[in-house]
Amino acid sequence: MENGVVMPELVEHEMVCMEIWSGQRAVENKTVSRGMEAWIVSRPYHGEAEGGDVHYLSLCVGGIVTRLVLADVAGHGQRVAAASATLRKLLRRYMNSKDQSRLCADINREFTAVDTGGRFATAIIMTYLSHKQQLLLTNAGHPRPLFFSALNGQWTFLQTEDVDATREEGTNVSDLPLGIVEMINYSEHRIDITQGDMLVLYTDALTEAATSDETLLGESGLLEAITSISIDQPTETFGRGLLSSIRSKSPEPPSDDETVIVIRFGLGKKSVSIAEKIEAYWKLLTGKK
């Protein structure tokens, strides 16, 4: 219990090359990768062991491409387990690719092809290129991420006009949730990162939290909550403070699975050792996982 928020036991983890980590269980993790640190809390609805929120991180063989996917899959049970397995398989396939667009297309194609019973998933797909200090972001119908710019000291919701977005020409349909339309294009937003920048990803349990007067918290309430918290503290303390601030506005338990990911850039691993690279390339050549 911290500030009135019940938390799972914190697990700290350092990503290694050729690794895929995490999943869909109830967790509180603090993960470091090349040039970034992430605090992740995921709490399935009604205290279940697994829920419909799925998150994965991967690190490439050279230690410069960190990829993160947060998906909110409609429903529970076997279909969510199948979606989780699909994401893991595709993240491994594209682990060493700096190009995010083909990964997004393949994830959507796989979701559309499987028997989902009309269900779908919203998702944020993120790639951080540490050697360029550049962030690639794709939003497939998911709640808008919050971004803190260390240069201007402000939190803002990321939208197309805020970032450099690329999209294939010749289509008016794009960025829908996964599994609705097979042939669809997804925008890829590029953001140049400065040390101290932060990114907060979350599922809609936060913005749909009911306040004491029975209105929804919404983006405005979430922005108010996050701007009330000092960024000059450890990433996990910041994340816990955010959840505590939301609970003070919405005292009722979440009505859905709840996942929050707080990413701070400029921290984490500074480099990858020679021994780690040798082991990673051995895994790549031999097919070991």
N, C-alpha and C positions, 0 to 999 in steps of 0.2 A: 504494500500500500504506500503510495507516495502522493501527498496532497489530495487525498481522497480518491485516487485512481488505482485500481487493482492492476498490478503488472505481473507478467510472467517473470521468471528468473532471467536476468541478463546473461547472454552468451556473447563473448567477444571472439572475433574470428578475423584472421588475415587471409585474404584471397591469394591463391598461388596460381601460376600460369596453367592454363588448360583445365581450370576448375569451373564447375557449375554448382551453385550453392543456394540453399533455402527451398521454399515450396509453399504449402498451403496450410500448415499447422499453426496453432497458437504459439507465438514466439515474441521475444524481445531480443533483438540482435544488434550488436554494434560491429560493423564490418569495415575493414580498411582495404582499399585497393590503391592502385597507382594514382597519386594526386588527389584522392578524395576519400572521404569517410562517410559512412551511412549508418544511421540509426533506424531500425525497422521494428515496428510493433504491429502484430496482427492478432486480432481477437475474434474468432468465429462467433456467430450469433448463439446466444443461450449457453455459452461456455462449452460448445462442442469441440472435439479434438481437431477437426478439420472443417473448413468452410468454403465459400465460393470465391474468396479473394486468393489469388495465386501470385506469387512474386518469385523471381529468379534473378541471380546475378551470375555473370561469367567474366572471365579474364582470359585474354588471348595468349597464344604461345609466346609472344614477344613481350608481354606484360605492359602493353600500351593501350589496348582497347578494352575498356570495361563496359559491359552492356547490362542493362537492367530492364526487366519487364514487370509491370504491375497490371494485372488483369482482374476484372470483376466479372466473374462468370455467372450468368443467370441460372439459379437453381443450386442444387447440392447433390451429393452422392456420386454415383458412377460417372455421370457426364462431366462433373468437375474434375474427377480423377483423370478422365481421358483427356480433358483440356490441358491439365497440368503436365501429363506425359507428352502431349504434342508440343507444348512450349519448350520443354526440356530437350526434346529431340532436335527441334529447329535451332535452338540456341547453340547446341553443340555443333550442328552443321555449319552455322555461320559465325562461330566463335572467333575465327581469325580474319573475318572480313570487316573492313572499315565501312563498307556500303550497307546502309540500313534499309534502303528501299526494297531490295529483293527479299529480305527477311520479313518485312511487313506484308508484302504481297503473298509470300508463302504461308505465313501464319493465317492470314485471312482465307486463303484457298483451302487450307487444311480444315479450318473451322467450318467453312461452308460445305465441304465434302462429307464430313462425318454426320452421323445421325444425331442431331441435337434436339429433336422434337420441337423445332421452332425457337430454340433458345440461342442466345448470342452472348458476346462478351465485349465490354468496353475495355480499353487498354491504353496505357502509356508505354511506349517503347523508347528507350534512351540509350545512346551510345556516347561515352566520354573518351575522346582521343587525347590522352595526357600529353603526348609529344607536341600537339598543336594547341593545347588548352582550349579545345573546342568541344561544344556539346551539340549533339544531334538529337532532336526530339520529334516524335510522331505521336499524335493524339487521335486515337480511334474512338471517338464518341465519349471520351472519359471526362470527368470533372477537370477544369483547368488547373494546372499546377501553379503554385505560388513561387515566385523567384525574388530573392533578395540580392540587389546589386550593391556590392561593397563600394562602388564608385560614387553612387548618389545616396546610399543609405536608406533605400526605400524598398518596401515589398510591393509587388504588382502581380496580377494574374497574367500568365502568358497567353497571348493570342496572336493570330497571324500577323497583324500589323506591328507587333512588338519585336518580331524577329525576322531574319532573312529566310523566307520560306521558298522552297522549290516544289513545283508540281508539274506533272506532264500535261502538255496542252491537249485540247480536243475533248475535254470532259468537264461536265458541270457537277458531277457527283463525286464526292471525295470524303474521306475521313469519317465514314460511317463506322459503327461498331462492327467488330469481327463476326463473320458468319451470316451476314444478311445478304450481301451481293458478292458473287465470286469475282467478277471483273471490276475492280475499283482501284483508284489511285489514292495514295496517301501522301500528304504533305510531309516534307522533312525540314524541320526548323533548325537553323544553325545559330548558335549563340557563342560568342567569344567570351571565355571565362577569365575572370580576375580572381586572384587569391582572396578568399574571404566571402566570395559569392555563395549563396545557399539556394537549394531547390527543395520544395516540399511537395511530395506526391501523396495522394490520399484517395480513398474510395468515397462514394456518395453518402455513406453513413454520417460523415461529418457535416456536410452541408444540409442534410435532411434531418439532422437532430432537432427535436422539438424543444422549444424554449418554454419557460414557465408560463407564458401567456398563450401557449399552444400554436405559435407560429414557427416556421422553419428557420433554422439558424442562417442558411443561405450563404452566399459568397461574402456579403457585407459583414455578417456576424463572424465568419471565419477570419476575414481580414482584420477585424477589430480585435479578435482574440490573439492573433499572431503578432500584431504590432504592439501588444501590451507586454511582450516578453523580451527581455534583454538577450541579444545574440552573444554577448560576452560571457559565455558559460559553455561547459562541455555539451557536445551535440545531444547526448542522451538526456541531459538535464533540460535542455531547451525543448526537446520533444515531449518529455513528460510534463513540462510546464504548459505546453500547448494543449495537451489532452486535459489537464487539470482546469485550464481556463475554459475549455469547451464544456466540461462537466458543470462548471459553476453557472453557465448559461443554460445548460440542458441537463437537469439533474436526473432525468429518466435514463435507464439503460439504453444503449443503442438498439435500434429496431432492425438492424442488419449486421452482416459481417463488417468489421471496422479495421482498416489498415492505414497506417501513416508511415511515410518514409521521409526522413530528414537527411539531406545530403549537404555536406560542407566541402567546398573545394579548396585545395591548397594544403590539405592535411593528408594523412595516410602514408602509404609506402612511397619513399623517395626514389627507389630504384629496385631493379630485380637482379638478384645475385647470379653469377655465372653458373653455379650449381643448380639453381632453380631453372634457368634456361635450358641447361643440358637435359635435366629430367623432363621438362615440358616437351622438348623436341623428340626425346625418346618415346614419350607417350604418343606424340603425333605420328611418328614413323611406325610404331608397333601397333597402334590402334588401342592401346591400353587406356582405361578411363580412371 
